[in-house]
Amino acid sequence: MTAPSSRRSYDHAIREFTDWYCSEPRLAFNKTVVTRYRIFLEQAHFAASTINLRLAAVRRLAYEASDAGLLSPDLAAGIRRVEGVRKHGVRIGNWLTIDQGPTLLHAFDRTTLRGTRDYAMVAVLLGCGLRRAELATVSVGDLQRREEHWVFADLIGKGGHIRTVPVPDWVGSAIQAWLRAAAVTAGPIFRAINMASRIASNGFSPKVIWSG
């Protein structure tokens, strides 16, 4: 199932398209009108990521309309061929350098239960590139050995896409160390630890991981 945050983004994007469409002279829902919408977004100086998200929502709308018999397959296919815009420049934000990653990992006291957990969590974020929402929900069953390598198998990520993520051996070892220390054998891998060092039965929320 698509994550709630993705559904909200798509719902907002579709409402924005509907408002624009209703403000224009009455036109058919086809490739030409979606191309005009993309031009409108570019002229309004929206970021490339915003434009591409809105176009993706419109393509999804066309797919659903075709699937329900409300739009011909040919028109839907034309709409889905409308290309997004290229992203230029570099992403801004707080990004770790290649040297800062190991420095951050060395900051954790792996002789403690909490340090073992936090080291494993950051190892997964750095070594596997998981998003916070994925890290919060990854379970023991997701971590599997395939062809002598660790993977997170069949994760449902952003947009409902299913993917298998390679897990470097050093990350797999960090996870195994945490699971042994916490005696976690099923359910969410990463969990809260209270003041008495008791392990919670449920996982974190993405917000807790961010604030932690």
Buried (B, 14 or more C-beta within 10 A) or exposed (E): EBBEEBEEBBEEBBEBBEEBBEEEEEEEBBBEBBBBBBEBBEEEEBEBEBBBBBBBBBBBBBBEBBEEEEBEEEBBEBBBEBEBBEEEEEEEEEEEEEEEBEEBBEEBEBEBBBBBBBBBBBBBBBBBEBBBBBBBBBBBEBBBEEEEEBBBBEBBBEBEEEEEBBBBEEBBBBBEBBBEBBEBEEEBBBBBBEEEEEBEEEBBEBEEBEEE
